[in-house]
Amino acid sequence: MKIPKINLEQWAAFKAVVDEGSFAKAAEQLNKSQSSVSYMLANLQKQLPAPVLMLQGRKAVLTESGKVLYRHAKNLLESALNIEQTAAHLAMGWESEVTIAVDGLMPIEPVLAAIEQFSNQHPKTRIRILETVLSATEEAILEKTADIVLTPKIVPGFLGTPITTATMIAVAHPKHSLFNLTPPINHEDLKQYRQIVIRDSGVKRQQDAGWLAAEQRLTVTSPDTSIKAVKAGIGFAFLPQAMIQFELTHNQLKQIPLSQNAYRALPIYLVQTKQDDSGPATKKLVDCLLEQFPLTPT
């Protein structure tokens, strides 16, 4: 492997002279003497096949070659600084990647807002999202495949912070034959119609949470597909109200008038799978997530 002839300090001097417009101001900005800056630039010029700077009066200006090399020098110096920052983070135990598992009941928008906030402050830390359903969410906690889990159920042995509530309501297309029944509609009425259910994405402990043992059943793999199936009039489903508010407002979906105005309210918890041993990046992302949710569940 070849070792570069020009070192970072020389490229930094080159960039400073261009940015400041003079050797004197560049020396002040670099906290060096003007003679040392001039010496570094002279050595840099010797190593290059074409000059990068020329003097116009007392001002140093870029040549055409210099304009191209300035952009490369700027990127090189930024990369070097990023490496040093990454090394400092790693020395502090800062994780290079944080994984968050999000149950299908959760609206994804506040999660993405928290990730954007975190990434703006710590762009070098990668974020990975696992979209889970039912037992897969519990598996993410038990097997610690995620650092942070947003879940409707706390697994024994773990602690969770309540952040919001998922209100599950029964809905169907406004022209669905369910609405021809005399309200209120009860459990036995619903069992006569096709229910849209979301497949458990877990691999060890399959669950059928929310299924009413309807005679007809359509199983899908994601909440988005479930919403589309209900909008298409294929059947009814229990869906998170926050996720379908647009469809309800625009009469694309309609809430089924159940007996006693029944609905399901599922608290959502934030669980740190490593608990007290969570790293600083995980803890920072937790702070960003907590900022995105109301103080009192709704």
Helices and strands as residue ranges (DSSP letters): H 8-20, H 23-30, H 34-47, E 53-56, E 59-62, H 64-91, E 97-103, H 109-121, E 126-132, H 135-142, E 148-151, E 161-172, G 177-180, H 187-190, E 195-198, E 217-220, H 223-231, E 237-240, G 241-243, H 245-249, E 254-255, G 259-261, E 264-272, G 275-277, H 280-292
